């Protein structure tokens, strides 16, 4: 991962993902939920080797994610899209600018993940094999 007045993106301790969360990041009991209005942009980057989906958050989403990631540097987190685990990255640095990448397990998965995040449609599984 290389990667404030709105309450749409929350850091909660001991809480579960919100029903309207498109993206959820968990570390132990800490949870960050990102709803559709928290996602500013989604770009699929494919260098031919390792496709990834780059997500940019709105201004309202930057601080909560930065606070969460500062508290969990060098820890494995669980990244979910529409309630499905899509990655278990280790945070090597805090995400301070609201931009983070999700590595795909192949082009088909990265494309599907980008589609789900771009359309904010949890009716489509982020996993093409599901």
C-alpha positions, 0 to 999 in steps of 0.5 A, spaced: 500 500 500 502 506 498 497 510 499 473 534 516 466 534 517 463 528 514 461 522 518 460 517 512 467 514 513 468 512 520 473 509 525 469 505 530 472 500 535 469 494 536 464 495 531 462 491 524 462 494 517 456 498 516 450 496 511 452 502 506 460 500 506 463 499 499 470 498 502 471 496 509 478 496 512 479 492 519 485 491 524 483 487 530 477 491 533 478 497 529 474 498 523 474 504 517 467 504 513 467 507 506 461 509 503 460 510 496 460 518 497 467 517 500 470 514 494 472 520 489 475 516 484 477 509 481 483 507 476 485 500 474 492 500 473 495 494 469 503 494 467 502 487 464 505 484 471 501 486 477 494 489 475 492 494 481 486 498 483 487 505 485 482 508 490 482 516 491 478 518 497 474 525 498 476 530 502 472 527 508 475 520 507 482 522 508 482 524 515 479 517 518 483 513 514 489 516 515 488 516 523 486 508 522 492 507 518 497 511 523 495 506 528 496 500 524 503 501 521 506 494 520 500 490 521 496 486 517 489 489 515 483 486 512 480 489 506 473 488 504 469 490 498 462 489 499 463 485 505 468 480 501 475 480 503 479 482 497 486 483 500 490 482 507 495 487 506 500 489 511 501 497 512 508 499 511 506 506 512 500 510 513 495 512 508 495 520 509 493 522 502 487 518 501 490 514 495 491 507 496 492 501 491 489 494 492 493 489 488 489 484 484 490 477 483 490 477 476 487 481 471 480 479 471 479 480 479 482 487 478 477 489 472 471 486 476 474 490 483 475 496 479 468 495 476 464 494 483 468 500 486 467 505 480 459 503 479 459 503 487 454 496 486 455 491 491 450 487 487 456 485 483 461 480 486 468 483 486 470 476 485 469 474 478 470 467 480 464 467 485 
